[in-house]
Amino acid sequence: MPLTKRQFELGVDEEGEELMRRIYRLASSNPELAYSLEEIISMIRVEDSSTGENQIEKAVGVLVGIGAMEGREIGYNDYFAFLQEFDTGTWMSTKYINS
């Protein structure tokens, strides 16, 4: 199946994009929290145990790369938090869509 132009730009396929949506929903539903990568992996795998850790890590990396989430190293762990609202259909910041 062909990729959309945006999927191509992000470097994800349809499955990866859906994973991004699930992670984004988690982060945006609790914007006051930051999650370790292990916590994100655990929460996503509760929904779908077949999702691999590398797939989740890549999806988080894409979300950080586009500015939907922010990542920081704290102690010996990487933490990720909601950064700004995105349209999950286009993966464009709503800040730019609404201006």
PDB file as gemmi writes it, atoms N, CA and C in Angstrom:
CRYST1    1.000    1.000    1.000  90.00  90.00  90.00 P 1                      
ATOM      1  N   MET A   1       0.843  -1.176   0.000  1.00  0.00           N  
ATOM      2  CA  MET A   1       0.000   0.000   0.000  1.00  0.00           C  
ATOM      3  C   MET A   1       0.893   1.245   0.000  1.00  0.00           C  
ATOM      4  N   PRO A   2       0.591   2.228  -0.814  1.00  0.00           N  
ATOM      5  CA  PRO A   2       1.401   3.441  -0.855  1.00  0.00           C  
ATOM      6  C   PRO A   2       1.270   4.255   0.436  1.00  0.00           C  
ATOM      7  N   LEU A   3       2.287   5.027   0.693  1.00  0.00           N  
ATOM      8  CA  LEU A   3       2.280   5.939   1.835  1.00  0.00           C  
ATOM      9  C   LEU A   3       1.708   7.280   1.402  1.00  0.00           C  
ATOM     10  N   THR A   4       1.138   7.998   2.373  1.00  0.00           N  
ATOM     11  CA  THR A   4       0.776   9.385   2.077  1.00  0.00           C  
ATOM     12  C   THR A   4       2.063  10.193   2.030  1.00  0.00           C  
ATOM     13  N   LYS A   5       2.004  11.344   1.425  1.00  0.00           N  
ATOM     14  CA  LYS A   5       3.189  12.216   1.352  1.00  0.00           C  
ATOM     15  C   LYS A   5       3.669  12.559   2.772  1.00  0.00           C  
ATOM     16  N   ARG A   6       2.723  12.823   3.691  1.00  0.00           N  
ATOM     17  CA  ARG A   6       3.101  13.179   5.065  1.00  0.00           C  
ATOM     18  C   ARG A   6       3.753  11.987   5.763  1.00  0.00           C  
ATOM     19  N   GLN A   7       3.232  10.772   5.564  1.00  0.00           N  
ATOM     20  CA  GLN A   7       3.871   9.590   6.143  1.00  0.00           C  
ATOM     21  C   GLN A   7       5.294   9.450   5.619  1.00  0.00           C  
ATOM     22  N   PHE A   8       5.470   9.684   4.339  1.00  0.00           N  
ATOM     23  CA  PHE A   8       6.798   9.630   3.724  1.00  0.00           C  
ATOM     24  C   PHE A   8       7.723  10.650   4.380  1.00  0.00           C  
ATOM     25  N   GLU A   9       7.233  11.891   4.551  1.00  0.00           N  
ATOM     26  CA  GLU A   9       8.039  12.947   5.173  1.00  0.00           C  
ATOM     27  C   GLU A   9       8.417  12.600   6.612  1.00  0.00           C  
ATOM     28  N   LEU A  10       7.484  11.969   7.327  1.00  0.00           N  
ATOM     29  CA  LEU A  10       7.735  11.607   8.721  1.00  0.00           C  
ATOM     30  C   LEU A  10       8.556  10.329   8.851  1.00  0.00           C  
ATOM     31  N   GLY A  11       8.598   9.520   7.797  1.00  0.00           N  
ATOM     32  CA  GLY A  11       9.341   8.269   7.835  1.00  0.00           C  
ATOM     33  C   GLY A  11       8.599   7.157   8.548  1.00  0.00           C  
ATOM     34  N   VAL A  12       7.260   7.174   8.442  1.00  0.00           N  
ATOM     35  CA  VAL A  12       6.447   6.144   9.083  1.00  0.00           C  
ATOM     36  C   VAL A  12       5.468   5.558   8.077  1.00  0.00           C  
ATOM     37  N   ASP A  13       5.015   4.350   8.366  1.00  0.00           N  
ATOM     38  CA  ASP A  13       3.955   3.761   7.556  1.00  0.00           C  
ATOM     39  C   ASP A  13       2.632   3.957   8.298  1.00  0.00           C  
ATOM     40  N   GLU A  14       1.569   3.355   7.801  1.00  0.00           N  
ATOM     41  CA  GLU A  14       0.245   3.536   8.408  1.00  0.00           C  
ATOM     42  C   GLU A  14       0.229   3.053   9.855  1.00  0.00           C  
ATOM     43  N   GLU A  15       0.861   1.922  10.112  1.00  0.00           N  
ATOM     44  CA  GLU A  15       0.930   1.380  11.471  1.00  0.00           C  
ATOM     45  C   GLU A  15       1.700   2.320  12.403  1.00  0.00           C  
ATOM     46  N   GLY A  16       2.806   2.865  11.902  1.00  0.00           N  
ATOM     47  CA  GLY A  16       3.597   3.804  12.695  1.00  0.00           C  
ATOM     48  C   GLY A  16       2.847   5.083  12.991  1.00  0.00           C  
ATOM     49  N   GLU A  17       2.068   5.543  12.022  1.00  0.00           N  
ATOM     50  CA  GLU A  17       1.284   6.761  12.233  1.00  0.00           C  
ATOM     51  C   GLU A  17       0.191   6.524  13.275  1.00  0.00           C  
ATOM     52  N   GLU A  18      -0.445   5.367  13.239  1.00  0.00           N  
ATOM     53  CA  GLU A  18      -1.465   5.060  14.250  1.00  0.00           C  
ATOM     54  C   GLU A  18      -0.829   4.966  15.634  1.00  0.00           C  
ATOM     55  N   LEU A  19       0.352   4.424  15.707  1.00  0.00           N  
ATOM     56  CA  LEU A  19       1.084   4.363  16.971  1.00  0.00           C  
ATOM     57  C   LEU A  19       1.393   5.770  17.467  1.00  0.00           C  
ATOM     58  N   MET A  20       1.788   6.657  16.569  1.00  0.00           N  
ATOM     59  CA  MET A  20       2.014   8.056  16.950  1.00  0.00           C  
ATOM     60  C   MET A  20       0.746   8.664  17.549  1.00  0.00           C  
ATOM     61  N   ARG A  21      -0.398   8.376  16.951  1.00  0.00           N  
ATOM     62  CA  ARG A  21      -1.671   8.905  17.462  1.00  0.00           C  
ATOM     63  C   ARG A  21      -1.948   8.405  18.880  1.00  0.00           C  
ATOM     64  N   ARG A  22      -1.696   7.126  19.110  1.00  0.00           N  
ATOM     65  CA  ARG A  22      -1.940   6.557  20.445  1.00  0.00           C  
ATOM     66  C   ARG A  22      -1.034   7.193  21.494  1.00  0.00           C  
ATOM     67  N   ILE A  23       0.226   7.382  21.154  1.00  0.00           N  
ATOM     68  CA  ILE A  23       1.169   7.998  22.086  1.00  0.00           C  
ATOM     69  C   ILE A  23       0.807   9.460  22.307  1.00  0.00           C  
ATOM     70  N   TYR A  24       0.461  10.151  21.239  1.00  0.00           N  
ATOM     71  CA  TYR A  24       0.074  11.557  21.343  1.00  0.00           C  
ATOM     72  C   TYR A  24      -1.169  11.717  22.218  1.00  0.00           C  
ATOM     73  N   ARG A  25      -2.166  10.835  22.037  1.00  0.00           N  
ATOM     74  CA  ARG A  25      -3.381  10.897  22.876  1.00  0.00           C  
ATOM     75  C   ARG A  25      -3.028  10.709  24.348  1.00  0.00           C  
ATOM     76  N   LEU A  26      -2.132   9.777  24.634  1.00  0.00           N  
ATOM     77  CA  LEU A  26      -1.685   9.549  26.008  1.00  0.00           C  
ATOM     78  C   LEU A  26      -1.079  10.817  26.586  1.00  0.00           C  
ATOM     79  N   ALA A  27      -0.143  11.403  25.855  1.00  0.00           N  
ATOM     80  CA  ALA A  27       0.550  12.602  26.351  1.00  0.00           C  
ATOM     81  C   ALA A  27      -0.385  13.797  26.454  1.00  0.00           C  
ATOM     82  N   SER A  28      -1.244  13.994  25.460  1.00  0.00           N  
ATOM     83  CA  SER A  28      -2.110  15.169  25.458  1.00  0.00           C  
ATOM     84  C   SER A  28      -3.251  15.055  26.467  1.00  0.00           C  
ATOM     85  N   SER A  29      -3.610  13.835  26.854  1.00  0.00           N  
ATOM     86  CA  SER A  29      -4.670  13.679  27.846  1.00  0.00           C  
ATOM     87  C   SER A  29      -4.169  13.962  29.259  1.00  0.00           C  
ATOM     88  N   ASN A  30      -2.862  13.982  29.439  1.00  0.00           N  
ATOM     89  CA  ASN A  30      -2.245  14.287  30.736  1.00  0.00           C  
ATOM     90  C   ASN A  30      -1.074  15.249  30.523  1.00  0.00           C  
ATOM     91  N   PRO A  31      -1.358  16.478  30.060  1.00  0.00           N  
ATOM     92  CA  PRO A  31      -0.261  17.384  29.702  1.00  0.00           C  
ATOM     93  C   PRO A  31       0.608  17.829  30.871  1.00  0.00           C  
ATOM     94  N   GLU A  32       0.159  17.556  32.092  1.00  0.00           N  
ATOM     95  CA  GLU A  32       0.940  17.941  33.264  1.00  0.00           C  
ATOM     96  C   GLU A  32       1.939  16.856  33.673  1.00  0.00           C  
ATOM     97  N   LEU A  33       1.941  15.730  32.944  1.00  0.00           N  
ATOM     98  CA  LEU A  33       2.834  14.618  33.275  1.00  0.00           C  
ATOM     99  C   LEU A  33       3.893  14.416  32.199  1.00  0.00           C  
ATOM    100  N   ALA A  34       5.036  13.935  32.628  1.00  0.00           N  
ATOM    101  CA  ALA A  34       6.088  13.490  31.711  1.00  0.00           C  
ATOM    102  C   ALA A  34       6.279  11.996  31.968  1.00  0.00           C  
ATOM    103  N   TYR A  35       6.424  11.237  30.899  1.00  0.00           N  
ATOM    104  CA  TYR A  35       6.534   9.786  30.992  1.00  0.00           C  
ATOM    105  C   TYR A  35       7.914   9.325  30.556  1.00  0.00           C  
ATOM    106  N   SER A  36       8.440   8.334  31.269  1.00  0.00           N  
ATOM    107  CA  SER A  36       9.672   7.714  30.807  1.00  0.00           C  
ATOM    108  C   SER A  36       9.330   6.862  29.582  1.00  0.00           C  
ATOM    109  N   LEU A  37      10.324   6.567  28.786  1.00  0.00           N  
ATOM    110  CA  LEU A  37      10.109   5.715  27.619  1.00  0.00           C  
ATOM    111  C   LEU A  37       9.556   4.358  28.048  1.00  0.00           C  
ATOM    112  N   GLU A  38      10.063   3.844  29.158  1.00  0.00           N  
ATOM    113  CA  GLU A  38       9.588   2.548  29.656  1.00  0.00           C  
ATOM    114  C   GLU A  38       8.107   2.613  30.019  1.00  0.00           C  
ATOM    115  N   GLU A  39       7.668   3.724  30.612  1.00  0.00           N  
ATOM    116  CA  GLU A  39       6.249   3.877  30.956  1.00  0.00           C  
ATOM    117  C   GLU A  39       5.389   3.937  29.697  1.00  0.00           C  
ATOM    118  N   ILE A  40       5.851   4.667  28.697  1.00  0.00           N  
ATOM    119  CA  ILE A  40       5.103   4.751  27.434  1.00  0.00           C  
ATOM    120  C   ILE A  40       4.999   3.373  26.798  1.00  0.00           C  
ATOM    121  N   ILE A  41       6.111   2.664  26.754  1.00  0.00           N  
ATOM    122  CA  ILE A  41       6.116   1.316  26.181  1.00  0.00           C  
ATOM    123  C   ILE A  41       5.130   0.425  26.929  1.00  0.00           C  
ATOM    124  N   SER A  42       5.167   0.475  28.239  1.00  0.00           N  
ATOM    125  CA  SER A  42       4.274  -0.349  29.054  1.00  0.00           C  
ATOM    126  C   SER A  42       2.811  -0.023  28.791  1.00  0.00           C  
ATOM    127  N   MET A  43       2.461   1.253  28.737  1.00  0.00           N  
ATOM    128  CA  MET A  43       1.073   1.659  28.522  1.00  0.00           C  
ATOM    129  C   MET A  43       0.582   1.291  27.126  1.00  0.00           C  
ATOM    130  N   ILE A  44       1.431   1.459  26.125  1.00  0.00           N  
ATOM    131  CA  ILE A  44       1.044   1.130  24.756  1.00  0.00           C  
ATOM    132  C   ILE A  44       0.909  -0.379  24.592  1.00  0.00           C  
ATOM    133  N   ARG A  45       1.779  -1.124  25.226  1.00  0.00           N  
ATOM    134  CA  ARG A  45       1.737  -2.584  25.090  1.00  0.00           C  
ATOM    135  C   ARG A  45       0.553  -3.195  25.820  1.00  0.00           C  
ATOM    136  N   VAL A  46      -0.015  -2.497  26.800  1.00  0.00           N  
ATOM    137  CA  VAL A  46      -1.244  -2.970  27.436  1.00  0.00           C  
ATOM    138  C   VAL A  46      -2.358  -3.001  26.397  1.00  0.00           C  
ATOM    139  N   GLU A  47      -2.387  -1.976  25.518  1.00  0.00           N  
ATOM    140  CA  GLU A  47      -3.394  -1.905  24.454  1.00  0.00           C  
ATOM    141  C   GLU A  47      -3.123  -2.937  23.360  1.00  0.00           C  
ATOM    142  N   ASP A  48      -1.853  -3.162  23.051  1.00  0.00           N  
ATOM    143  CA  ASP A  48      -1.489  -4.056  21.950  1.00  0.00           C  
ATOM    144  C   ASP A  48      -0.133  -4.680  22.255  1.00  0.00           C  
ATOM    145  N   SER A  49      -0.153  -5.882  22.762  1.00  0.00           N  
ATOM    146  CA  SER A  49       1.082  -6.531  23.198  1.00  0.00           C  
ATOM    147  C   SER A  49       2.020  -6.878  22.045  1.00  0.00           C  
ATOM    148  N   SER A  50       1.533  -6.825  20.809  1.00  0.00           N  
ATOM    149  CA  SER A  50       2.384  -7.173  19.671  1.00  0.00           C  
ATOM    150  C   SER A  50       3.244  -5.991  19.199  1.00  0.00           C  
ATOM    151  N   THR A  51       2.995  -4.804  19.729  1.00  0.00           N  
ATOM    152  CA  THR A  51       3.771  -3.626  19.322  1.00  0.00           C  
ATOM    153  C   THR A  51       5.165  -3.715  19.922  1.00  0.00           C  
ATOM    154  N   GLY A  52       6.173  -3.598  19.072  1.00  0.00           N  
ATOM    155  CA  GLY A  52       7.552  -3.717  19.527  1.00  0.00           C  
ATOM    156  C   GLY A  52       8.090  -2.446  20.158  1.00  0.00           C  
ATOM    157  N   GLU A  53       9.054  -2.618  21.041  1.00  0.00           N  
ATOM    158  CA  GLU A  53       9.671  -1.473  21.719  1.00  0.00           C  
ATOM    159  C   GLU A  53      10.322  -0.513  20.723  1.00  0.00           C  
ATOM    160  N   ASN A  54      10.968  -1.058  19.701  1.00  0.00           N  
ATOM    161  CA  ASN A  54      11.624  -0.198  18.707  1.00  0.00           C  
ATOM    162  C   ASN A  54      10.611   0.643  17.944  1.00  0.00           C  
ATOM    163  N   GLN A  55       9.440   0.069  17.645  1.00  0.00           N  
ATOM    164  CA  GLN A  55       8.387   0.820  16.958  1.00  0.00           C  
ATOM    165  C   GLN A  55       7.913   1.983  17.826  1.00  0.00           C  
ATOM    166  N   ILE A  56       7.732   1.722  19.112  1.00  0.00           N  
ATOM    167  CA  ILE A  56       7.273   2.758  20.040  1.00  0.00           C  
ATOM    168  C   ILE A  56       8.333   3.840  20.176  1.00  0.00           C  
ATOM    169  N   GLU A  57       9.572   3.439  20.325  1.00  0.00           N  
ATOM    170  CA  GLU A  57      10.666   4.408  20.457  1.00  0.00           C  
ATOM    171  C   GLU A  57      10.769   5.288  19.214  1.00  0.00           C  
ATOM    172  N   LYS A  58      10.618   4.694  18.032  1.00  0.00           N  
ATOM    173  CA  LYS A  58      10.671   5.476  16.791  1.00  0.00           C  
ATOM    174  C   LYS A  58       9.510   6.468  16.726  1.00  0.00           C  
ATOM    175  N   ALA A  59       8.301   6.025  17.097  1.00  0.00           N  
ATOM    176  CA  ALA A  59       7.131   6.908  17.075  1.00  0.00           C  
ATOM    177  C   ALA A  59       7.315   8.083  18.031  1.00  0.00           C  
ATOM    178  N   VAL A  60       7.852   7.818  19.212  1.00  0.00           N  
ATOM    179  CA  VAL A  60       8.128   8.898  20.167  1.00  0.00           C  
ATOM    180  C   VAL A  60       9.149   9.856  19.565  1.00  0.00           C  
ATOM    181  N   GLY A  61      10.171   9.330  18.924  1.00  0.00           N  
ATOM    182  CA  GLY A  61      11.187  10.163  18.289  1.00  0.00           C  
ATOM    183  C   GLY A  61      10.620  11.062  17.211  1.00  0.00           C  
ATOM    184  N   VAL A  62       9.695  10.538  16.427  1.00  0.00           N  
ATOM    185  CA  VAL A  62       9.055  11.353  15.390  1.00  0.00           C  
ATOM    186  C   VAL A  62       8.224  12.453  16.034  1.00  0.00           C  
ATOM    187  N   LEU A  63       7.476  12.122  17.094  1.00  0.00           N  
ATOM    188  CA  LEU A  63       6.663  13.126  17.784  1.00  0.00           C  
ATOM    189  C   LEU A  63       7.529  14.241  18.373  1.00  0.00           C  
ATOM    190  N   VAL A  64       8.676  13.884  18.906  1.00  0.00           N  
ATOM    191  CA  VAL A  64       9.608  14.890  19.415  1.00  0.00           C  
ATOM    192  C   VAL A  64      10.165  15.713  18.256  1.00  0.00           C  
ATOM    193  N   GLY A  65      10.496  15.039  17.173  1.00  0.00           N  
ATOM    194  CA  GLY A  65      11.072  15.716  16.007  1.00  0.00           C  
ATOM    195  C   GLY A  65      10.159  16.758  15.387  1.00  0.00           C  
ATOM    196  N   ILE A  66       8.850  16.497  15.401  1.00  0.00           N  
ATOM    197  CA  ILE A  66       7.919  17.470  14.805  1.00  0.00           C  
ATOM    198  C   ILE A  66       7.448  18.509  15.817  1.00  0.00           C  
ATOM    199  N   GLY A  67       7.799  18.338  17.091  1.00  0.00           N  
ATOM    200  CA  GLY A  67       7.437  19.324  18.108  1.00  0.00           C  
ATOM    201  C   GLY A  67       6.119  19.068  18.812  1.00  0.00           C  
ATOM    202  N   ALA A  68       5.570  17.863  18.678  1.00  0.00           N  
ATOM    203  CA  ALA A  68       4.334  17.530  19.385  1.00  0.00           C  
ATOM    204  C   ALA A  68       4.624  17.157  20.838  1.00  0.00           C  
ATOM    205  N   MET A  69       5.802  16.583  21.058  1.00  0.00           N  
ATOM    206  CA  MET A  69       6.233  16.201  22.402  1.00  0.00           C  
ATOM    207  C   MET A  69       7.646  16.735  22.623  1.00  0.00           C  
ATOM    208  N   GLU A  70       7.991  16.826  23.879  1.00  0.00           N  
ATOM    209  CA  GLU A  70       9.324  17.289  24.265  1.00  0.00           C  
ATOM    210  C   GLU A  70      10.009  16.162  25.026  1.00  0.00           C  
ATOM    211  N   GLY A  71      11.288  15.974  24.780  1.00  0.00           N  
ATOM    212  CA  GLY A  71      12.042  14.944  25.480  1.00  0.00           C  
ATOM    213  C   GLY A  71      13.203  15.539  26.250  1.00  0.00           C  
ATOM    214  N   ARG A  72      13.437  14.992  27.446  1.00  0.00           N  
ATOM    215  CA  ARG A  72      14.570  15.433  28.267  1.00  0.00           C  
ATOM    216  C   ARG A  72      15.154  14.246  29.014  1.00  0.00           C  
ATOM    217  N   GLU A  73      16.463  14.299  29.200  1.00  0.00           N  
ATOM    218  CA  GLU A  73      17.119  13.291  30.014  1.00  0.00           C  
ATOM    219  C   GLU A  73      17.127  13.799  31.448  1.00  0.00           C  
ATOM    220  N   ILE A  74      16.563  12.998  32.333  1.00  0.00           N  
ATOM    221  CA  ILE A  74      16.521  13.361  33.745  1.00  0.00           C  
ATOM    222  C   ILE A  74      17.077  12.174  34.517  1.00  0.00           C  
ATOM    223  N   GLY A  75      18.164  12.418  35.207  1.00  0.00           N  
ATOM    224  CA  GLY A  75      18.856  11.308  35.849  1.00  0.00           C  
ATOM    225  C   GLY A  75      19.385  10.386  34.774  1.00  0.00           C  
ATOM    226  N   TYR A  76      19.028   9.133  34.868  1.00  0.00           N  
ATOM    227  CA  TYR A  76      19.464   8.150  33.880  1.00  0.00           C  
ATOM    228  C   TYR A  76      18.340   7.734  32.946  1.00  0.00           C  
ATOM    229  N   ASN A  77      17.241   8.496  32.951  1.00  0.00           N  
ATOM    230  CA  ASN A  77      16.083   8.153  32.131  1.00  0.00           C  
ATOM    231  C   ASN A  77      15.719   9.284  31.181  1.00  0.00           C  
ATOM    232  N   ASP A  78      15.168   8.903  30.036  1.00  0.00           N  
ATOM    233  CA  ASP A  78      14.606   9.871  29.110  1.00  0.00           C  
ATOM    234  C   ASP A  78      13.127  10.003  29.413  1.00  0.00           C  
ATOM    235  N   TYR A  79      12.653  11.240  29.531  1.00  0.00           N  
ATOM    236  CA  TYR A  79      11.241  11.517  29.785  1.00  0.00           C  
ATOM    237  C   TYR A  79      10.662  12.306  28.631  1.00  0.00           C  
ATOM    238  N   PHE A  80       9.367  12.098  28.407  1.00  0.00           N  
ATOM    239  CA  PHE A  80       8.683  12.741  27.291  1.00  0.00           C  
ATOM    240  C   PHE A  80       7.366  13.312  27.779  1.00  0.00           C  
ATOM    241  N   ALA A  81       7.051  14.515  27.289  1.00  0.00           N  
ATOM    242  CA  ALA A  81       5.830  15.205  27.710  1.00  0.00           C  
ATOM    243  C   ALA A  81       5.185  15.887  26.518  1.00  0.00           C  
ATOM    244  N   PHE A  82       3.891  16.119  26.644  1.00  0.00           N  
ATOM    245  CA  PHE A  82       3.127  16.880  25.661  1.00  0.00           C  
ATOM    246  C   PHE A  82       3.755  18.263  25.531  1.00  0.00           C  
ATOM    247  N   LEU A  83       3.891  18.753  24.286  1.00  0.00           N  
ATOM    248  CA  LEU A  83       4.461  20.076  24.072  1.00  0.00           C  
ATOM    249  C   LEU A  83       3.443  21.036  23.475  1.00  0.00           C  
ATOM    250  N   GLN A  84       2.760  20.631  22.423  1.00  0.00           N  
ATOM    251  CA  GLN A  84       1.775  21.517  21.807  1.00  0.00           C  
ATOM    252  C   GLN A  84       0.749  20.707  21.030  1.00  0.00           C  
ATOM    253  N   GLU A  85      -0.386  21.351  20.761  1.00  0.00           N  
ATOM    254  CA  GLU A  85      -1.467  20.667  20.060  1.00  0.00           C  
ATOM    255  C   GLU A  85      -1.146  20.496  18.579  1.00  0.00           C  
ATOM    256  N   PHE A  86      -1.467  19.305  18.101  1.00  0.00           N  
ATOM    257  CA  PHE A  86      -1.274  18.951  16.696  1.00  0.00           C  
ATOM    258  C   PHE A  86      -2.558  18.383  16.136  1.00  0.00           C  
ATOM    259  N   ASP A  87      -2.776  18.608  14.867  1.00  0.00           N  
ATOM    260  CA  ASP A  87      -3.846  17.935  14.139  1.00  0.00           C  
ATOM    261  C   ASP A  87      -3.284  16.566  13.775  1.00  0.00           C  
ATOM    262  N   THR A  88      -3.861  15.510  14.323  1.00  0.00           N  
ATOM    263  CA  THR A  88      -3.303  14.177  14.091  1.00  0.00           C  
ATOM    264  C   THR A  88      -3.676  13.596  12.734  1.00  0.00           C  
ATOM    265  N   GLY A  89      -4.427  14.340  11.950  1.00  0.00           N  
ATOM    266  CA  GLY A  89      -4.707  13.930  10.574  1.00  0.00           C  
ATOM    267  C   GLY A  89      -3.620  14.402   9.627  1.00  0.00           C  
ATOM    268  N   THR A  90      -3.102  15.596   9.906  1.00  0.00           N  
ATOM    269  CA  THR A  90      -2.070  16.169   9.041  1.00  0.00           C  
ATOM    270  C   THR A  90      -0.703  16.229   9.711  1.00  0.00           C  
ATOM    271  N   TRP A  91      -0.670  16.056  11.016  1.00  0.00           N  
ATOM    272  CA  TRP A  91       0.529  16.212  11.826  1.00  0.00           C  
ATOM    273  C   TRP A  91       1.137  17.604  11.673  1.00  0.00           C  
ATOM    274  N   MET A  92       0.250  18.585  11.641  1.00  0.00           N  
ATOM    275  CA  MET A  92       0.670  19.985  11.627  1.00  0.00           C  
ATOM    276  C   MET A  92       0.235  20.608  12.955  1.00  0.00           C  
ATOM    277  N   SER A  93       1.043  21.500  13.472  1.00  0.00           N  
ATOM    278  CA  SER A  93       0.707  22.196  14.713  1.00  0.00           C  
ATOM    279  C   SER A  93      -0.560  23.016  14.514  1.00  0.00           C  
ATOM    280  N   THR A  94      -1.478  22.936  15.456  1.00  0.00           N  
ATOM    281  CA  THR A  94      -2.705  23.734  15.348  1.00  0.00           C  
ATOM    282  C   THR A  94      -2.397  25.214  15.521  1.00  0.00           C  
ATOM    283  N   LYS A  95      -1.250  25.524  16.083  1.00  0.00           N  
ATOM    284  CA  LYS A  95      -0.828  26.924  16.213  1.00  0.00           C  
ATOM    285  C   LYS A  95      -0.696  27.548  14.826  1.00  0.00           C  
ATOM    286  N   TYR A  96      -0.195  26.783  13.870  1.00  0.00           N  
ATOM    287  CA  TYR A  96      -0.011  27.301  12.507  1.00  0.00           C  
ATOM    288  C   TYR A  96      -1.282  27.182  11.682  1.00  0.00           C  
ATOM    289  N   ILE A  97      -2.073  26.164  11.974  1.00  0.00           N  
ATOM    290  CA  ILE A  97      -3.327  25.977  11.237  1.00  0.00           C  
ATOM    291  C   ILE A  97      -4.311  27.095  11.566  1.00  0.00           C  
ATOM    292  N   ASN A  98      -4.365  27.489  12.839  1.00  0.00           N  
ATOM    293  CA  ASN A  98      -5.335  28.476  13.301  1.00  0.00           C  
ATOM    294  C   ASN A  98      -4.872  29.919  13.115  1.00  0.00           C  
ATOM    295  N   SER A  99      -3.664  30.133  12.649  1.00  0.00           N  
ATOM    296  CA  SER A  99      -3.180  31.520  12.507  1.00  0.00           C  
ATOM    297  C   SER A  99      -3.342  32.038  11.105  1.00  0.00           C  
TER     298      SER A  99                                                      
END                                                                             
